[in-house]
Each structure stands twice: as structure tokens, then as C-alpha cells.
């Protein structure tokens, strides 16, 4: 559970699941040496991966390369099954920023063996969110700047208009497969520019209209001096 500012109070994010889109930006699909999918492709991250501002991203000993991926996150506001895209926004509470942290070497190994990506995506701290939740009625997400810096160096920069599949279509598709519950998070994919994180890094991510959020990066078992 993570508490983030929302309207004039705080909202406790308690998702039953985190649904994350893969290859939803064409340039990212290209850098991953893949094609843009014909329909949305998604995977699940466990709610235990969630952390909020002020908590560090931990690099697990099991992985030699951990990457950042900045994403617009949609928070579901009410239960829905088989939601038509024209009504999708009625089921959204609001929006925040999510970093889909990925153990890239473990993901590559899983792909090579035809195995699921769960380990690569599911470590504790691999779903940082923040800095707040913006009411969906207060933000038009059609064309927002989205970006990420590491130690002040620009790594990722794009616009939400570059998404292959837009939010209403994503919600329609996912809800034909699984019921969406209040508090569930949909991470809508990342623009190109993914890269590795190292112990001592400072990550800064932003989305226009939502704000900026920062996280320290620590190696497992270490203390940042």
C-alpha cells in the first residue's frame, strides 16, 4: 500500500494487481528489437513491488542489469468487466507516474528459455509511484510530455500521444480478460531510452500535469553514504 496526495487528502493505493503494457511506444519496441504488436500485450507486476516517494529502489543481487522505464499509470476507480472504450474514462479514478523497474538480464534469460517474465518484473521496490494522484477530470492525457533523468542526465523523453494503444482501448481489452478492481493500476508503456541503474543513482521522472518524482537507487544490502 502507498499513500499519495489526492485532491485535498491522501489516497491509499491498494491494487489487487498492476497490469503493465509492453511495447506500447513504437520506438521502444524498436530498441527492444521487436515489432509493434497488433493488439495490446501486457504482463502483471505484484502489488508488493509498490513503493512511494522517499523509499529507495533496491537493486537485487540476482541481477547484473536493472533498467528504468517511466510510464503513465492509470488508477482504476470502480469495478469493471467488459468495459466499452467509450465508457472507459468513467472507470478511472486518476493518474500518477510509475517506474516499471526491470531486471533486464533476467528478462532476456526468460525470453530465451520461453519462460514468463515474472522474476524480472516482480522484485520488491520494482514499481515506484508518485508524486501524487491527479483526478482524471482535471487532466487530459492525450498529449503529455513524459521523461526521465538519471543523475541529471536525460535518458527518456516522449509524449503520451505516441502510445500505440490509447487508454480507452487498453481498458476495454484488459477488462475483457480480467475484472478491474478499484485501486488496480494500469501502466501504459514506456518511451524509448531505457537504460541501466546503479548503486547511488538518483532517478527523476516526470509527466506534464502530474509533476516530478525522485528515487534513490541502492544495491541490496548496502547503505548510501
N, C-alpha and C positions, 0 to 999 in steps of 0.2 A: 504494500500500500504506500502511495505517495500523496502528500498533501500539497496542492498548488493553489496560488491565488486565483479566484474566480469571482467576477463581479465584485461585490463588497464583502466577500467572505472567503473561505477556503473550500476547495473541492477535494474529497478523498477519492483518488483513483484506485479502484479495486477491480481490475479486469478479470473476467473468467478466462480470457485469452488475449493474446496480442497477435493479430494477423498482419503479416508483412508482405508487401508486394515485391516481386523480383523482376528486374529488367523492365521497369515502368518508365524509364527515360532512355531514349534510343542511343544516346552517346554512351551511357553507362553499359548498356547491352553490348555495344561495340568494344568497350575497353575490357569487358569480361569475355571477349571472343565468342559472343553468342548473337543470335538473331532476336529481333523484337518478336515476342510471342503473339499468336493470333487471338488469344484470349488471356485474361489476367492469370498470372502464375503467382501463387502465394504459398507461404510456409508459416509455421507457428513459432513464436517465442514464448517461453514460460513467464507467467506473472512474477515469479521470483527474480527475474532479471532486472526488474524495475529499480531505478534509484532516482532521487531528486537532486536539485541543486545543493551543493555543499558536500555531496558524497563523491568519493573518487571512483573512477573506472579502474578495475583491477585486471592486470594482465596475467592470465593463468600460466602456471609453469608448463602445462601440457602443450602450449602453443609457442611457436617461434615467430609468428607474424599475426598481429591483431590489427585490423583495419577499422577506420571510421566510415560511417555512411550517414549523412544528415537527411532527415525526412520530415515532411509534414505529417503530423499524426492527427487522425480523426477520432474523437471520443464519442462513443455511442450513448445516446440519452435515454432510449427506451427499447424494450424488447421488440425484435422484429424478425420475421421469417418471410421469405419470398417478397422482398420489398421492391416495388417497381421503381425504376430510376427517377421517374418524375416526382416521386414522393420521398426520395432518399434523404433530402435535407431535413425533413420533418423528424427523422430518427437521430439526428446529430445533436449532441449537447454543445460541443465546441471543438477547438483546435489547440494543439500545442506542438512543440518540437520534440522529436525522438531521434536519438542516435542508435542506429542498428549496428552495434559493435559486432564484429565478425572475426573469428579465428580463421584467417584465410587459408592457412596451410592445412588445417583440419578439414575445412570445406573442400579443398582440392583433393585431398585424400579420399574423402567420402564420395565425391563425384567419380573419381577414377574407379572406385570399387562398386559403384552403383548403389551406395548406401544413403540414407537420409542425412540432412544437414544439421540435425538437432544439436549435436555437441558443439558444432562451430558457432551456432547462434544462441545457445542457451545458457552460457555461464552466468553466474550471479554478476550483477552490475553491467550486463551487456545490453540494457535498454534504458539509458539515461533519458529523462524527460525534463521539460521546463521551458521557460521560466514561469509560465502561467498558463491558464486555460482561458481562451478567448471565446466568448459566446458566439455561436455560429451566425446569429442575427447581426453581429457587429463587424463581420469580416467577409469580404468577397474573396474567395481563394482562387479565382480563375487565373490570375497572373501576378504572383507574388515573387519577389526575389528570395532565393534560398541559398545559403552559403555556409562555409566552414573554414576556419583558420586553425593552424596548429602552431603555437609559439609565435603568433602574429603573422605567419606566412599563409597566404591564401592557398587553399587546396581545392575547394569545391565552390562553384558558383553557377547558378542556373535560375530558372523560373518555373513556377508550378504549371504554367501554360504548356511546358514541354512534356508533361506527362502523356504517355501513350493512351492510357485508360484514365478517364476522369473519375472523380469521386462518386458521382451518382451511379455510373456503370460498375464501379468496383463494388459498391454496397449491394447493388442488385445481384451481381454474380456471386459474391460470398454468401449472401443470405439465401440463395437457392440451395446451398450446400450445408450450411450450418446456421443455427439460430444465433443472432447477435443479441447480446445481453447488455443492460445498462453498465457503463464503465468499460466495456470492451474497447480496445484500441486497434485502429487500422493504420499501419504505417504505409505510406503511399508510394514508396520507392525513392531512390536517391539519384541525383545528377552525377555526371562524370567527375572524376578527380579523386576517387577513393585512394587511401594511402595508409601506411603503417603508423602505429602509435608506439611510443617508447616510454620507459620509466622517466618521470619528471616532466613530461609534456603537459602543456596547458591547451585544452581544446576550447574553442569559441565557436558556437553555432548560432545562426540567426535565421529568422524568417520575417519578412516585411509584415508589419501589422501585429506580430506576436511578440517580438523582442529578441533579446540575446540571452544565451545561457552558456555558462562556462563550467568545465570539469577538469580536475587534475587527474593525471594518469599515474598509477603506481604499479610496480611489479608485485606479484603475490608474495606476501611475507615481508615486504620492505616498509621503511618509513621515509617519507620525503623530508629531507633536511633543509 
